[in-house]
Amino acid sequence: MSTIGNESPVEATRPSDVSIGRKLFDVRTVVSLAIGLVILLFGLSRLQVNLQETLRVMGTANWRLLIAALVVYYATFPIRALRWRGMLQNAGCRSDEIPGVPRLAEIIYLSWFANSVVPAKLGDVYRAYLLRQQSKVPFSKAGGTIVAERLIDLAVLLVLLGASGLLSFRGVLPGTVLTVLEIGSALVVLAGLAFLGMRQLDPIVRRLVPARLQGIYGHFHEGVLGSFGGYHWLIGLTALSWLAESGRLLLVTQSVGLVLSPNVAVNFLMVVFIALGSALLTAPPGTPAGLGYVEASIVYVLALLGAPQSYALSVALLDRSISFLSLIVGGLIVYVVSQRRG
């Protein structure tokens, strides 16, 4: 049963200083961006890359394919919005109380913008806050659906990453890649056990939670556990969004004429593996959107698969200009417009 509209006073009076505007020039934001740039520059210094050749490769990239990559990347936001709307409905929110897909896509876009400029993954908190501001969905219930969404994303990503990695490396994964997969799988298992514990231990937890926080806990519990259902479309939309991420990188590699395998299917699987691996590295909160780590991982894996380093670096920089730089520029514009709209 939906509990929308029955927020506790604590949750209903949540302060508005979650606003990203106050965080943009915060010391921690500047420091995290600086750390990311240092990591990126350090990685570049360790590579024996001909920068002149790299710039030449980037300069000869097919701009039509780069625009197509940009379109494919931005197509992921309505896909994710459609999935989130379904999860909110699963969690007991009425359809007429949830914003439409375009507005939800804007909220997700702004949350990704926030994750690209501020540390500590504040964008996820900001997304729940924006939804609360624009609907009757309680803040904690929105947060619960986002937690559930993160688990689904990670589980599907690891399955696709493992399968594409095994096929790309012919069944023998490099030690670093295997370690990342093992850590990710352990996190999924732990999260699954935590969700199971939430269901089984709910009566005990409710007795321990202070009365003034009962409403917040109840909404969060509904959001997390109620989000699951209709797995065929839930997993399908998740896989589609990850494949769109892979399609973006495939178009970028094609724009510079980089082919990792003469076999079209194998080439695609290799690109899928690189795209999903780099997406996984955006999750840790160390630097905004994995700045430094992601670029280094793309270059590293492309080199492992036989790409010349100048081409590997060109692909990394072009791809991140779409998935990181365009997100900052476009996100800032959307943020300003949304603030003026109130």
BELKADA-V54555 format. One record per backbone hydrogen bond with DSSP energy under -1.0 kcal/mol. CO is the residue of the C=O (numbers start at 1). NH is the residue of the N-H. If there is no record, write none. Layout:
co=CO nh=NH
co=CO nh=NH
This chain:
co=3 nh=6
co=8 nh=12
co=9 nh=13
co=11 nh=14
co=16 nh=19
co=20 nh=23
co=20 nh=24
co=23 nh=26
co=26 nh=30
co=27 nh=31
co=28 nh=32
co=29 nh=33
co=30 nh=34
co=31 nh=35
co=32 nh=36
co=33 nh=37
co=34 nh=38
co=35 nh=39
co=36 nh=40
co=37 nh=41
co=38 nh=42
co=39 nh=43
co=40 nh=44
co=41 nh=45
co=42 nh=46
co=47 nh=49
co=49 nh=51
co=50 nh=54
co=51 nh=55
co=52 nh=56
co=53 nh=57
co=54 nh=58
co=55 nh=59
co=56 nh=60
co=58 nh=61
co=62 nh=66
co=63 nh=67
co=64 nh=68
co=65 nh=69
co=66 nh=70
co=67 nh=71
co=68 nh=72
co=69 nh=73
co=70 nh=74
co=71 nh=75
co=73 nh=76
co=75 nh=79
co=76 nh=80
co=77 nh=81
co=78 nh=82
co=79 nh=83
co=80 nh=84
co=81 nh=85
co=82 nh=86
co=83 nh=87
co=84 nh=88
co=85 nh=89
co=86 nh=90
co=87 nh=91
co=88 nh=93
co=89 nh=92
co=94 nh=97
co=95 nh=98
co=100 nh=104
co=101 nh=105
co=102 nh=106
co=103 nh=107
co=104 nh=108
co=105 nh=109
co=106 nh=110
co=107 nh=111
co=108 nh=112
co=109 nh=113
co=110 nh=114
co=111 nh=115
co=112 nh=116
co=114 nh=117
co=114 nh=118
co=121 nh=124
co=122 nh=126
co=123 nh=127
co=124 nh=128
co=125 nh=129
co=126 nh=130
co=127 nh=131
co=128 nh=132
co=129 nh=133
co=130 nh=134
co=138 nh=142
co=139 nh=143
co=140 nh=144
co=141 nh=145
co=142 nh=146
co=143 nh=147
co=144 nh=148
co=145 nh=149
co=146 nh=150
co=147 nh=151
co=148 nh=152
co=149 nh=153
co=150 nh=154
co=151 nh=155
co=152 nh=156
co=153 nh=157
co=154 nh=158
co=155 nh=159
co=156 nh=160
co=157 nh=161
co=158 nh=162
co=159 nh=163
co=160 nh=164
co=161 nh=165
co=162 nh=166
co=163 nh=167
co=164 nh=168
co=165 nh=169
co=166 nh=171
co=169 nh=172
co=174 nh=178
co=175 nh=179
co=176 nh=180
co=177 nh=181
co=178 nh=182
co=179 nh=183
co=180 nh=184
co=181 nh=185
co=182 nh=186
co=183 nh=187
co=184 nh=188
co=185 nh=189
co=186 nh=190
co=187 nh=191
co=188 nh=192
co=189 nh=193
co=190 nh=194
co=191 nh=195
co=192 nh=196
co=193 nh=197
co=194 nh=198
co=195 nh=199
co=196 nh=200
co=197 nh=201
co=201 nh=205
co=202 nh=206
co=203 nh=207
co=204 nh=208
co=205 nh=209
co=210 nh=213
co=211 nh=214
co=213 nh=217
co=214 nh=218
co=215 nh=219
co=216 nh=220
co=217 nh=221
co=218 nh=222
co=219 nh=223
co=220 nh=224
co=221 nh=225
co=222 nh=226
co=230 nh=234
co=231 nh=235
co=232 nh=236
co=233 nh=237
co=234 nh=238
co=235 nh=239
co=236 nh=240
co=237 nh=241
co=238 nh=242
co=239 nh=243
co=240 nh=244
co=241 nh=245
co=242 nh=246
co=243 nh=247
co=244 nh=248
co=245 nh=249
co=246 nh=250
co=247 nh=251
co=248 nh=252
co=249 nh=253
co=250 nh=254
co=251 nh=255
co=253 nh=258
co=255 nh=62
co=263 nh=267
co=264 nh=268
co=265 nh=269
co=266 nh=270
co=267 nh=271
co=268 nh=272
co=269 nh=273
co=270 nh=274
co=271 nh=275
co=272 nh=276
co=273 nh=277
co=274 nh=278
co=275 nh=279
co=276 nh=280
co=277 nh=281
co=279 nh=282
co=280 nh=283
co=285 nh=120
co=287 nh=290
co=288 nh=291
co=290 nh=294
co=292 nh=296
co=293 nh=297
co=294 nh=298
co=295 nh=299
co=296 nh=300
co=297 nh=301
co=298 nh=302
co=299 nh=303
co=300 nh=304
co=301 nh=305
co=302 nh=307
co=303 nh=306
co=308 nh=312
co=309 nh=313
co=310 nh=314
co=311 nh=315
co=312 nh=316
co=313 nh=317
co=314 nh=318
co=315 nh=319
co=316 nh=320
co=317 nh=321
co=319 nh=323
co=320 nh=324
co=320 nh=325
co=321 nh=326
co=324 nh=328
co=325 nh=329
co=326 nh=330
co=327 nh=331
co=328 nh=332
co=329 nh=333
co=330 nh=334
co=331 nh=335
co=332 nh=336
co=333 nh=337
co=334 nh=338
co=335 nh=339
co=336 nh=340
co=337 nh=341
